[in-house]
Amino acid sequence: MAIKGSLKEASLPDVIQLLTLGRRSGCLSIADRQNFGYIYFDEGRLIYASIVNRRDRLGDLLVRRGRLAPDVLQQAVDAQAQSPERKIGELLVERGALSRQELEDYMRVQIEEAVYFLFTWNSGTFNFEAGVRPEREDFLVSINPESLLLEGARRVDEWELITRKIPSFDLQFRVEPDRTAESDVTLSAAQTLILPLLDGTRDVRQVMEESGLVEFETGKALYGLITAGFAHRVGSSTASSAPRATDARVEEHRNLGVAFFRTGMLDEAEREFRRVADLRPAEAAAPFYLALIALRQARWTDAVETLREVIEKGGPRPAALHNLAYALERLDRLDEAESAYADAAARARDEPRVQLGWGIVALKRGDHARALERLQRARELLGPRPVPPVWFWATSLAHAAADRPEAASETVRAGVEAHPGSAILKNALAVLLEAGGHVEEAEQLLRAALEEEPALPQLWKNLADICYRSGRYDEACDAYERALKLAPDLGDDVYFKLGNIAFKRRETARARERWLRATELNPAHQLARANLDLLDAAS
């Protein structure tokens, strides 16, 4: 179950303590305006934390502590520029500049600093998704959050004092070198480091970037210089840097959008990608993510329109064509979906997802032989990778439609064995069992599936059909009504049978209402019309 809330109602330390005591595993996302961070837990222990658009200071930390020469770090940074997806720490270990144990120790410090900075956020929202793991699991740590909570409480108190002097990282400060040189005070190592950077041209964020210090260290050092009268505010970088900050703003919104999207915060992700689209109207990356968000939210028409825009801007790339075809298939625009999948397959012949989707479209169009051909090709392309539940579902339906019941049963049973938690596959197997005369086994399977997935309307409908055909009308009525609550337009036959049940109960007004709804959904439903005519004749 997800845990959501506002940081104004529950502080981040309180949320972390709750997750720790509950030994929870998953991802805690924290969002505050344009800021986004996340903390991963494994059975209550903290294993990873990061803040989007915050500089990775692992290299700076290593240099500052004398563990790494600046030129060695620069070589790793240059290598990372060629492979942006790789982490600095990973490259340093690979080059022999750092041992894996040393990397873990320094990563622990970096993760702790990220959490301490998150503790300073007193507004925004949090969202915990259970079971979510970090994308990369080769450089994780294991930290007892209790120690972080103790240190974090002290830092937050200090941070409140610091923000009175430094309310924004956009502020620029200047220190007169002669003033400090004439004084006999002893500066801290951090103050000595930032002193030459406080020349009135850099804002606090740039001072952090160039010094390699984290927010708390920079703020604490600058706070002391301001309090002692050595540093004074001279302006803000916001207005002067607005024109040249466009690229940075685009990257910031894009990074936030990707982070929100990956953690399922779709409304927030859409907001960020719309900002990217406004700033860079000619590029196709932001519209592509907006289309993916529409797909996740089942806004099929919006997805189609946005993906056509993506293809117009970025060309007919396989990923865009594949997603366009999927959205068209969900809208039952099968001829258009067939065409889009054909284009995608021509450009990505070895992509199993394209062949799988293309096979499902053929199945829906009634071309069962071609559906089986494409589905088999998808299976071959998957190789040793896991076969998704939808493949078993589609392949079993194609076999059944081609009058191959044994192959259909064999396929769906293999699917249930491979995916024992799939309610859709259990539903398909139940249908085949009932068709083969194994009604009791089919009913047991449907009830088991409903315990795992009670929000799937087709399960309730199929269970109701079994009850209806066996004359258990009260049970059938209850199951049909549950199905309709989940999907009011599930099918005309549902309303027809509910009308029949109502008529058996002598509830003629209810029967009329249900039969009338059946004819609205299917004007060609002759039995429902005949029953309505009988009611009219009898009244």
Secondary structure, DSSP 8 states (H G I E B T S, - for coil): --EEEETTTS-HHHHHHHHHHTT--EEEEEEETTEEEEEEEETTEEEEEEETT----HHHHHHHTTSS-HHHHHHHHHHHHH-TTS-HHHHHHHTTSS-HHHHHHHHHHHHHHHHHHHHT--SSEEEEEET---S--SS---B-HHHHHHHHHHHHHHHHHHHHH---TTEEEEE-HHHHHHS-----HHHHHHGGG-EEEEEHHHHHHHH---HHHHHHHHHHHHHTTSEEEEEEHHHHHTGGGHHHHHHHHHHHHHHHHHTT-HHHHHHHHHHHHHH-TT-SHHHHHHHHHHHHTT-HHHHHHHHHHHHHHH---HHHHHHHHHHHHHTT-HHHHHHHHHHHHHH-TT-HHHHHHHHHHHHHTT-HHHHHHHHHHHHHHHTTS---HHHHHHHHHHHHHTT-HHHHHHHHHHHHHH-TT-HHHHHHHHHHHHHTT-HHHHHHHHHHHHHH-TT-HHHHHHHHHHHHHTT-HHHHHHHHHHHHHH-TTS-HHHHHHHHHHHHHTT-HHHHHHHHHHHHHH-TT-HHHHHHHHHHHHH-
